Protein backbone atom coordinates (compact mmCIF):
# COMPACT_ATOMS: atom_id res chain seq x y z
CA UNK A 1 0.00 0.00 0.00
CA UNK A 2 1.36 3.39 -0.98
CA UNK A 3 -1.23 5.73 0.50
CA UNK A 4 -4.75 6.15 1.87
CA UNK A 5 -6.24 9.62 1.54
CA UNK A 6 -9.68 11.09 0.94
CA UNK A 7 -11.27 7.68 0.68
CA UNK A 8 -8.86 6.56 -2.08
CA UNK A 9 -6.45 3.66 -1.57
CA UNK A 10 -3.34 3.53 -3.80
CA UNK A 11 -1.62 0.15 -4.14
CA UNK A 12 1.49 -0.67 -6.20
CA UNK A 13 1.82 -4.28 -7.32
CA UNK A 14 5.24 -5.80 -8.01
CA UNK A 15 4.62 -8.36 -10.77
CA UNK A 16 6.59 -11.61 -10.37
CA UNK A 17 6.52 -14.80 -12.44
CA UNK A 18 4.06 -16.40 -10.03
CA UNK A 19 2.00 -15.36 -7.02
CA UNK A 20 -1.62 -14.83 -6.06
CA UNK A 21 -1.61 -11.05 -6.42
CA UNK A 22 0.50 -11.22 -9.59
CA UNK A 23 -1.96 -13.64 -11.18
CA UNK A 24 -4.88 -11.38 -10.23
CA UNK A 25 -3.22 -8.12 -11.32
CA UNK A 26 -2.34 -9.56 -14.74
CA UNK A 27 -6.00 -10.25 -15.52
CA UNK A 28 -8.66 -7.75 -16.55
CA UNK A 29 -9.36 -6.90 -12.91
CA UNK A 30 -10.77 -3.39 -13.37
CA UNK A 31 -14.15 -3.16 -11.65
CA UNK A 32 -13.71 -6.28 -9.55
CA UNK A 33 -14.58 -6.23 -5.85
CA UNK A 34 -11.72 -6.93 -3.47
CA UNK A 35 -11.58 -7.41 0.28
CA UNK A 36 -8.87 -5.61 2.22
CA UNK A 37 -8.10 -6.57 5.80
CA UNK A 38 -6.76 -4.31 8.51
CA UNK A 39 -3.28 -3.03 7.78
CA UNK A 40 -0.51 -4.66 9.83
CA UNK A 41 2.41 -2.35 9.27
CA UNK A 42 5.71 -3.38 10.83
CA UNK A 43 7.32 0.05 11.04
CA UNK A 44 7.81 0.86 14.72
CA UNK A 45 10.56 3.46 15.07
CA UNK A 46 11.31 4.29 18.73
CA UNK A 47 10.48 7.84 19.73
CA UNK A 48 14.08 8.57 20.72
CA UNK A 49 15.63 7.38 17.43
CA UNK A 50 18.01 9.98 16.00
CA UNK A 51 18.19 8.57 12.45
CA UNK A 52 16.38 6.19 10.09
CA UNK A 53 17.75 3.85 7.42
CA UNK A 54 15.52 2.20 4.81
CA UNK A 55 16.75 -0.59 2.54
CA UNK A 56 14.70 -2.53 0.03
CA UNK A 57 14.18 -3.85 -3.46
CA UNK A 58 11.37 -3.12 -5.89
CA UNK A 59 8.77 -4.82 -3.69
CA UNK A 60 9.63 -2.51 -0.78
CA UNK A 61 9.28 0.73 -2.74
CA UNK A 62 5.66 1.52 -1.74
CA UNK A 63 6.46 1.06 1.96
CA UNK A 64 9.67 3.10 1.70
CA UNK A 65 7.77 5.87 -0.09
CA UNK A 66 5.16 5.95 2.67
CA UNK A 67 7.72 5.90 5.49
CA UNK A 68 10.00 8.52 3.92
CA UNK A 69 7.00 10.76 3.28
CA UNK A 70 5.87 10.70 6.89
CA UNK A 71 9.13 10.70 8.87
CA UNK A 72 10.40 14.27 8.73
CA UNK A 73 12.00 14.85 12.13
CA UNK A 74 15.17 12.72 11.74
CA UNK A 75 17.68 12.18 8.89
CA UNK A 76 16.55 9.43 6.51
CA UNK A 77 18.93 7.38 4.33
CA UNK A 78 17.54 5.06 1.64
CA UNK A 79 19.12 2.25 -0.39
CA UNK A 80 16.84 1.08 -3.22
CA UNK A 81 17.67 -1.94 -5.40
CA UNK A 82 15.54 -1.71 -8.55
CA UNK A 83 15.75 -2.84 -12.22
CA UNK A 84 15.56 0.77 -13.43
CA UNK A 85 16.26 4.02 -11.61
CA UNK A 86 13.00 5.42 -10.22
CA UNK A 87 14.11 8.88 -9.17
CA UNK A 88 10.58 10.30 -9.38
CA UNK A 89 9.09 7.64 -7.14
CA UNK A 90 10.61 8.40 -3.74
CA UNK A 91 10.36 11.80 -2.01
CA UNK A 92 12.96 14.28 -3.28
CA UNK A 93 16.16 13.86 -1.24
CA UNK A 94 19.88 13.55 -1.87
CA UNK A 95 20.05 10.69 0.64
CA UNK A 96 18.89 7.95 -1.76
CA UNK A 97 21.39 5.43 -3.10
CA UNK A 98 20.11 3.67 -6.23
CA UNK A 99 21.40 0.11 -6.66
CA UNK A 100 21.16 -1.95 -9.83
CA UNK A 101 19.35 -5.26 -9.42
CA UNK A 102 21.94 -7.99 -10.19
CA UNK A 103 19.52 -9.97 -12.34
CA UNK A 104 15.91 -11.00 -12.77
CA UNK A 105 14.72 -12.63 -9.55
CA UNK A 106 18.00 -11.83 -7.81
CA UNK A 107 19.11 -9.51 -5.01
CA UNK A 108 22.42 -8.51 -3.44
CA UNK A 109 21.19 -6.40 -0.55
CA UNK A 110 22.85 -8.53 2.14
CA UNK A 111 26.27 -7.49 0.85
CA UNK A 112 25.18 -3.87 0.64
CA UNK A 113 24.04 -3.78 4.26
CA UNK A 114 27.21 -5.44 5.53
CA UNK A 115 29.19 -2.56 4.03
CA UNK A 116 27.03 0.30 5.29
CA UNK A 117 28.69 2.93 7.45
CA UNK A 118 26.34 3.30 10.40
CA UNK A 119 25.51 6.72 11.91
CA UNK A 120 26.40 7.61 15.46
CA UNK A 121 23.79 7.25 18.18
CA UNK A 122 20.64 5.17 18.37
CA UNK A 123 18.39 4.92 15.34
CA UNK A 124 16.08 2.57 13.46
CA UNK A 125 16.78 0.21 10.56
CA UNK A 126 13.93 -0.99 8.31
CA UNK A 127 14.33 -3.37 5.41
CA UNK A 128 12.28 -5.62 3.13
CA UNK A 129 12.98 -7.78 0.10
CA UNK A 130 14.00 -11.30 -0.94
CA UNK A 131 13.71 -13.78 1.94
CA UNK A 132 17.18 -15.36 1.90
CA UNK A 133 18.77 -11.90 1.79
CA UNK A 134 16.64 -10.83 4.74
CA UNK A 135 17.69 -13.87 6.78
CA UNK A 136 21.35 -13.06 6.20
CA UNK A 137 20.80 -9.43 7.17
CA UNK A 138 18.84 -10.35 10.28
CA UNK A 139 21.78 -12.49 11.42
CA UNK A 140 24.16 -9.62 10.68
CA UNK A 141 22.12 -7.19 12.77
CA UNK A 142 21.83 -9.60 15.69
CA UNK A 143 25.33 -11.11 15.70
CA UNK A 144 27.59 -8.44 14.25
CA UNK A 145 25.79 -5.19 15.00
CA UNK A 146 24.23 -6.60 18.20
CA UNK A 147 21.14 -4.43 17.78
CA UNK A 148 18.16 -4.92 20.11
CA UNK A 149 14.99 -6.14 18.37
CA UNK A 150 13.38 -2.73 18.92
CA UNK A 151 16.03 -1.06 16.72
CA UNK A 152 15.19 -2.83 13.45
CA UNK A 153 12.61 -4.65 11.38
CA UNK A 154 13.59 -6.94 8.49
CA UNK A 155 10.96 -8.71 6.39
CA UNK A 156 11.09 -11.22 3.56
CA UNK A 157 8.55 -10.21 0.93
CA UNK A 158 9.34 -12.88 -1.68
CA UNK A 159 11.53 -15.93 -2.41
CA UNK A 160 13.98 -15.88 -5.27
CA UNK A 161 13.79 -18.76 -7.75
CA UNK A 162 10.87 -20.42 -5.99
CA UNK A 163 7.43 -21.36 -7.22
CA UNK A 164 4.50 -20.67 -4.95
CA UNK A 165 4.42 -23.39 -2.32
CA UNK A 166 3.58 -23.91 1.35
CA UNK A 167 6.20 -22.79 3.84
CA UNK A 168 8.71 -25.57 4.51
CA UNK A 169 8.83 -24.36 8.11
CA UNK A 170 5.79 -22.75 9.72
CA UNK A 171 7.03 -19.87 11.92
CA UNK A 172 3.83 -19.85 14.01
CA UNK A 173 4.60 -22.80 16.34
CA UNK A 174 8.23 -21.70 16.73
CA UNK A 175 7.15 -18.18 17.68
CA UNK A 176 4.46 -19.31 20.14
CA UNK A 177 6.75 -21.88 21.78
CA UNK A 178 9.53 -19.33 22.05
CA UNK A 179 7.29 -16.73 23.67
CA UNK A 180 5.90 -19.34 26.08
CA UNK A 181 9.47 -20.22 27.04
CA UNK A 182 10.30 -16.56 27.66
CA UNK A 183 12.75 -16.28 24.76
CA UNK A 184 13.64 -12.98 23.13
CA UNK A 185 12.66 -12.15 19.54
CA UNK A 186 16.33 -12.54 18.55
CA UNK A 187 16.44 -16.07 19.97
CA UNK A 188 13.17 -17.02 18.28
CA UNK A 189 14.34 -15.70 14.88
CA UNK A 190 17.61 -17.60 15.29
CA UNK A 191 15.65 -20.83 15.91
CA UNK A 192 13.47 -20.17 12.87
CA UNK A 193 16.50 -19.47 10.64
CA UNK A 194 18.16 -22.67 11.88
CA UNK A 195 15.02 -24.68 11.09
CA UNK A 196 14.84 -23.15 7.60
CA UNK A 197 18.48 -24.03 6.94
CA UNK A 198 17.88 -27.66 8.00
CA UNK A 199 14.99 -27.88 5.53
CA UNK A 200 17.03 -26.44 2.65
CA UNK A 201 18.30 -29.04 0.12
Secondary structure, 3 states (H helix, E strand, C coil): CCEEECCEEECCCCCCCCCHHHHHHCCCCCCCCCCCCCCCCCCCCCCCCCEEEEEEEHHHHHHHHHHHHHCCCCEEEEEEEECCCCCCCCCCCCCEEEEECCCCCCCCHHHHHHCCCCCCCCCEEEEEEEHHHHHHHHHHHHHHCCCCHHHEEEEEEECCCCCCCCCCCCHHHHHHHHHHCCCCHHHHHHHHHHHHHHHCC
